Amino acid sequence: MKIKNYKKLKNNTYKIVLEDSTELLLYDEIILKYNLLLKKEIYPKEIKEIIQENNFYSCYFEALRYLSYKNRSKKEIKEFLIRKKYTLEDVEKTVELLENKKYINEEMYLKVYIQDQIHLTNNGPNKIVRKLINLGFLEEKIKKELQKVSSEIWKEKLEKIITKKIQSNRKDGTTKIKEKIYNYCLNEGFFKEDILESINRHEMPQNIFALQKEAERLYNKLSLKFQGTELLFQIKGRLARKGFSFEEIETVLEEIKKSSQG
């Protein structure tokens, strides 16, 4: 079939128009391989082969663009290309070529990913393991790499997180602060023993001003419904749920009772 004209496009592609008005969008690699700039025609038996090879290059360059934003795991790349409707054969060939050209290096990816998680996020070791498993890495390989990280690094990271959480809490009692910090750090993937050990090394704020303010608010609100012992019982229960100690609550309530009586 004769070639009517060529047109150079962006992204290393050409548009070729055949005599029957069929348009082929082909990559440079295909143009060069089949010498299409010099040939005046394409044999019908070549067209199918050319289209198949061109689809592979489309898949490959799509993967390169995807990798240009950041490093990706093999699983990420495969899932991305499959979502783009490329064939499994082209996806596998693409990943193999990317590995051969060192655009994918899972060993290096693992090292860099773990370091980024340590220094750029609050994620602990357990959460990092879960995230990497979701990215297609074997748990055994992940844990082997994590073993290279000093335990002191995790402790320092945990200390910073807990210190920041304590400093930012100005409304809860000691018990509630500890509970919130424990649950947060556990969800972030740190080990229970390490969390408890670190929490116990810190002195928790009393937040007396917050207690006084909340106690006064509850007193004014609940005194419309309750009186005497029942009122105090209701206030104490709600303040206790916010983590304040009964000793602190008793002291503040005594002050409130005196000021209300005076």
Helices and strands as residue ranges (DSSP letters): E 3-9, E 13-18, E 23-27, H 28-33, H 44-69, H 74-83, H 88-100, H 106-120, H 125-134, H 139-146, H 151-168, H 174-187, H 192-201, H 208-222, H 228-241, H 246-261
